[in-house]
Amino acid sequence: MLSAGLPQGAVPRLERPGPLRDRVYEALLELITTRALRPGQHLVESELAGHLGVSRQPVREALQRLNTEGWVDLRPAQGAFVHEPTDEEADQLLSVRTLLEAEAARLAAANSGSAGIAALEELCARGEQAVADDDVDLAVATNAAFHAKVMELAGNLVLSELAGQVDRRVRWYYTPVARQRGKQSWKEHRELIDAIAARDEARATTVMRAHTEHTRTTYHEHTQG
């Protein structure tokens, strides 16, 4: 086990042809988002480079970019560490998410057709199965896909762009409470589908707002517990 906390072979090596900076950045961001690299964890350039099969230079550049974006903290004479979010940071982000998602739910109720409803139902069934199988990674990924689909059905490109800017950070906060939210989260998704299918904009807004607020409350309970 390396100090970076990743089992040997757990991360696929990146293909060498072409510039690597962006791909190294994406690989590290995905590892942080899924908490394979945990908040507060020391990031050693040489070990990360070894995992990814690249030189230290693109890793260093990626860490600098991640530092600028708030995912990584660069500490003088200590090195790079995965950022540890404060309660205030989480609260601000999840509050913004509630506003965006509630409006997306309203618009989805106004605009969705049978194909969109079917897609939501399929994702919901997949998420319920992931919970039944205790597959947290799949549950988190499916949850993100479900919310992305609602955003797509809303049909507002500006709203979708704004949501995309917070999507990964939402996944970062959701991952540690995914098992705790479990079945209840997908029950709420079912309620949302029913409201959208009924074209009930007010109900869809209310359900989505309550749903995202439950996640925010659960996250705070988790960090304080």
Contacts in CASP RR format, 6 or more apart in sequence:
PFRMAT RR
TARGET T0000
AUTHOR 0000-0000-0000
METHOD contacts of the structure
MODEL  1
MLSAGLPQGAVPRLERPGPLRDRVYEALLELITTRALRPGQHLVESELAG
HLGVSRQPVREALQRLNTEGWVDLRPAQGAFVHEPTDEEADQLLSVRTLL
EAEAARLAAANSGSAGIAALEELCARGEQAVADDDVDLAVATNAAFHAKV
MELAGNLVLSELAGQVDRRVRWYYTPVARQRGKQSWKEHRELIDAIAARD
EARATTVMRAHTEHTRTTYHEHTQG
1 7 0 8 1.000
2 8 0 8 1.000
2 44 0 8 1.000
2 47 0 8 1.000
2 51 0 8 1.000
3 42 0 8 1.000
3 44 0 8 1.000
3 47 0 8 1.000
4 37 0 8 1.000
4 41 0 8 1.000
4 42 0 8 1.000
4 43 0 8 1.000
4 44 0 8 1.000
4 47 0 8 1.000
4 48 0 8 1.000
4 51 0 8 1.000
5 36 0 8 1.000
5 37 0 8 1.000
5 41 0 8 1.000
6 31 0 8 1.000
6 36 0 8 1.000
6 37 0 8 1.000
6 51 0 8 1.000
8 51 0 8 1.000
9 51 0 8 1.000
10 36 0 8 1.000
10 51 0 8 1.000
11 27 0 8 1.000
11 31 0 8 1.000
11 51 0 8 1.000
11 52 0 8 1.000
13 51 0 8 1.000
13 52 0 8 1.000
13 53 0 8 1.000
14 20 0 8 1.000
14 23 0 8 1.000
14 24 0 8 1.000
14 27 0 8 1.000
14 52 0 8 1.000
14 53 0 8 1.000
14 54 0 8 1.000
15 23 0 8 1.000
16 54 0 8 1.000
20 54 0 8 1.000
20 58 0 8 1.000
21 58 0 8 1.000
21 61 0 8 1.000
21 62 0 8 1.000
24 52 0 8 1.000
24 54 0 8 1.000
24 58 0 8 1.000
24 59 0 8 1.000
24 61 0 8 1.000
24 62 0 8 1.000
25 61 0 8 1.000
25 62 0 8 1.000
25 65 0 8 1.000
25 66 0 8 1.000
27 52 0 8 1.000
28 37 0 8 1.000
28 48 0 8 1.000
28 59 0 8 1.000
28 62 0 8 1.000
28 63 0 8 1.000
28 66 0 8 1.000
29 66 0 8 1.000
29 71 0 8 1.000
29 168 0 8 1.000
31 37 0 8 1.000
32 66 0 8 1.000
32 71 0 8 1.000
32 72 0 8 1.000
32 82 0 8 1.000
32 172 0 8 1.000
33 168 0 8 1.000
33 169 0 8 1.000
33 171 0 8 1.000
33 172 0 8 1.000
33 175 0 8 1.000
34 137 0 8 1.000
34 140 0 8 1.000
34 171 0 8 1.000
34 175 0 8 1.000
35 172 0 8 1.000
35 175 0 8 1.000
35 176 0 8 1.000
37 43 0 8 1.000
37 82 0 8 1.000
38 82 0 8 1.000
39 82 0 8 1.000
39 83 0 8 1.000
39 84 0 8 1.000
39 85 0 8 1.000
40 73 0 8 1.000
40 81 0 8 1.000
40 82 0 8 1.000
40 83 0 8 1.000
40 84 0 8 1.000
41 81 0 8 1.000
41 82 0 8 1.000
42 79 0 8 1.000
42 80 0 8 1.000
42 81 0 8 1.000
43 63 0 8 1.000
43 72 0 8 1.000
43 79 0 8 1.000
43 80 0 8 1.000
43 81 0 8 1.000
43 82 0 8 1.000
45 56 0 8 1.000
45 59 0 8 1.000
45 60 0 8 1.000
45 63 0 8 1.000
45 80 0 8 1.000
46 56 0 8 1.000
48 59 0 8 1.000
49 55 0 8 1.000
49 56 0 8 1.000
49 58 0 8 1.000
49 59 0 8 1.000
52 59 0 8 1.000
63 72 0 8 1.000
63 74 0 8 1.000
63 80 0 8 1.000
64 74 0 8 1.000
66 72 0 8 1.000
67 73 0 8 1.000
67 74 0 8 1.000
67 80 0 8 1.000
70 83 0 8 1.000
71 82 0 8 1.000
71 83 0 8 1.000
72 80 0 8 1.000
72 81 0 8 1.000
72 82 0 8 1.000
72 83 0 8 1.000
73 80 0 8 1.000
73 81 0 8 1.000
73 82 0 8 1.000
73 83 0 8 1.000
73 84 0 8 1.000
74 80 0 8 1.000
75 81 0 8 1.000
85 172 0 8 1.000
85 173 0 8 1.000
87 220 0 8 1.000
87 223 0 8 1.000
87 224 0 8 1.000
90 173 0 8 1.000
90 216 0 8 1.000
90 219 0 8 1.000
90 220 0 8 1.000
90 223 0 8 1.000
91 216 0 8 1.000
91 220 0 8 1.000
93 166 0 8 1.000
93 169 0 8 1.000
93 170 0 8 1.000
93 173 0 8 1.000
94 170 0 8 1.000
94 173 0 8 1.000
94 212 0 8 1.000
94 215 0 8 1.000
94 216 0 8 1.000
94 219 0 8 1.000
95 216 0 8 1.000
96 166 0 8 1.000
97 163 0 8 1.000
97 166 0 8 1.000
97 170 0 8 1.000
97 212 0 8 1.000
98 209 0 8 1.000
98 212 0 8 1.000
98 213 0 8 1.000
98 216 0 8 1.000
100 151 0 8 1.000
100 159 0 8 1.000
100 162 0 8 1.000
100 163 0 8 1.000
100 166 0 8 1.000
101 147 0 8 1.000
101 150 0 8 1.000
101 151 0 8 1.000
101 163 0 8 1.000
101 208 0 8 1.000
101 209 0 8 1.000
101 211 0 8 1.000
101 212 0 8 1.000
102 205 0 8 1.000
102 208 0 8 1.000
102 209 0 8 1.000
102 212 0 8 1.000
103 154 0 8 1.000
103 156 0 8 1.000
103 159 0 8 1.000
103 205 0 8 1.000
104 150 0 8 1.000
104 151 0 8 1.000
104 153 0 8 1.000
104 154 0 8 1.000
104 156 0 8 1.000
104 159 0 8 1.000
104 163 0 8 1.000
104 208 0 8 1.000
105 150 0 8 1.000
105 154 0 8 1.000
105 192 0 8 1.000
105 195 0 8 1.000
105 196 0 8 1.000
105 204 0 8 1.000
105 205 0 8 1.000
105 207 0 8 1.000
105 208 0 8 1.000
106 154 0 8 1.000
106 201 0 8 1.000
106 202 0 8 1.000
106 204 0 8 1.000
106 205 0 8 1.000
107 153 0 8 1.000
107 154 0 8 1.000
107 155 0 8 1.000
107 156 0 8 1.000
107 159 0 8 1.000
108 150 0 8 1.000
108 153 0 8 1.000
108 154 0 8 1.000
108 196 0 8 1.000
108 204 0 8 1.000
109 195 0 8 1.000
109 196 0 8 1.000
109 198 0 8 1.000
109 199 0 8 1.000
109 200 0 8 1.000
109 201 0 8 1.000
109 203 0 8 1.000
109 204 0 8 1.000
109 205 0 8 1.000
110 199 0 8 1.000
110 201 0 8 1.000
111 153 0 8 1.000
111 154 0 8 1.000
111 155 0 8 1.000
112 153 0 8 1.000
112 196 0 8 1.000
112 197 0 8 1.000
112 199 0 8 1.000
116 149 0 8 1.000
116 153 0 8 1.000
117 193 0 8 1.000
117 196 0 8 1.000
117 197 0 8 1.000
119 149 0 8 1.000
120 146 0 8 1.000
120 149 0 8 1.000
120 150 0 8 1.000
120 153 0 8 1.000
120 189 0 8 1.000
120 192 0 8 1.000
120 193 0 8 1.000
120 196 0 8 1.000
121 193 0 8 1.000
123 142 0 8 1.000
123 145 0 8 1.000
123 146 0 8 1.000
123 149 0 8 1.000
124 146 0 8 1.000
124 186 0 8 1.000
124 189 0 8 1.000
124 190 0 8 1.000
124 193 0 8 1.000
126 138 0 8 1.000
126 142 0 8 1.000
127 138 0 8 1.000
127 139 0 8 1.000
127 142 0 8 1.000
127 143 0 8 1.000
127 146 0 8 1.000
127 186 0 8 1.000
128 183 0 8 1.000
128 186 0 8 1.000
130 136 0 8 1.000
130 138 0 8 1.000
130 139 0 8 1.000
130 142 0 8 1.000
131 139 0 8 1.000
131 182 0 8 1.000
131 183 0 8 1.000
131 185 0 8 1.000
131 186 0 8 1.000
134 179 0 8 1.000
136 175 0 8 1.000
136 178 0 8 1.000
136 179 0 8 1.000
139 178 0 8 1.000
139 179 0 8 1.000
139 182 0 8 1.000
140 171 0 8 1.000
140 174 0 8 1.000
140 175 0 8 1.000
140 178 0 8 1.000
143 174 0 8 1.000
143 178 0 8 1.000
143 185 0 8 1.000
144 167 0 8 1.000
144 170 0 8 1.000
144 171 0 8 1.000
144 174 0 8 1.000
146 189 0 8 1.000
147 163 0 8 1.000
147 167 0 8 1.000
147 170 0 8 1.000
148 163 0 8 1.000
148 167 0 8 1.000
150 192 0 8 1.000
150 196 0 8 1.000
150 208 0 8 1.000
151 159 0 8 1.000
151 160 0 8 1.000
151 163 0 8 1.000
151 164 0 8 1.000
152 160 0 8 1.000
153 196 0 8 1.000
154 160 0 8 1.000
173 215 0 8 1.000
173 219 0 8 1.000
174 181 0 8 1.000
174 215 0 8 1.000
174 219 0 8 1.000
176 219 0 8 1.000
176 222 0 8 1.000
177 215 0 8 1.000
177 218 0 8 1.000
177 219 0 8 1.000
177 222 0 8 1.000
178 185 0 8 1.000
180 218 0 8 1.000
180 222 0 8 1.000
181 214 0 8 1.000
181 215 0 8 1.000
181 218 0 8 1.000
184 214 0 8 1.000
185 211 0 8 1.000
185 214 0 8 1.000
185 215 0 8 1.000
188 207 0 8 1.000
188 210 0 8 1.000
188 211 0 8 1.000
188 214 0 8 1.000
189 211 0 8 1.000
191 207 0 8 1.000
192 204 0 8 1.000
192 207 0 8 1.000
192 208 0 8 1.000
192 211 0 8 1.000
195 203 0 8 1.000
195 204 0 8 1.000
195 207 0 8 1.000
196 204 0 8 1.000
END
